C-alpha cells in the first residue's frame, strides 16, 4: 500500500490539491473489560493515569486510523486532510471512536 499523508490542516505545505475525493472514515466500537475496570477503580481511588484505559483508547485510535486509510487507499488518495476524531457512548460500557477526514489527490509535479 502506498504511503498516504494524514494531516489535521486543510492543506499540505508544498502540495497543490487537484481533486477532493470525498469523506473517508474509520471507526471501532470497544467495550470495557471487567478486569480492567477493577484495576481502574483502584487507580481512581489512588489517583494518577488509568493505564488500562489509555492503552484501550490508543488501540482504538490506531484501528480507526487504519480503517480510514484503507478507505482512502481504495480511492487512490495521496492524503487525508482535515482529520478529526470523535467518540460516542454506544451502550453502558461501550464506546465508538470515529476518525474521519477528506481524501485528496495532489497535482502532479
Secondary structure, DSSP 8 states (H G I E B T S, - for coil): ----EE-SSSS-TT--EEEEEEEEEEEEEEE--HHHHHHHHHHHHH-S--HHHHHHHHHHHHHHHHHHHHHHHHTT-SEEEEEEEEEEEEETTEEEEEEEEEEEEE---
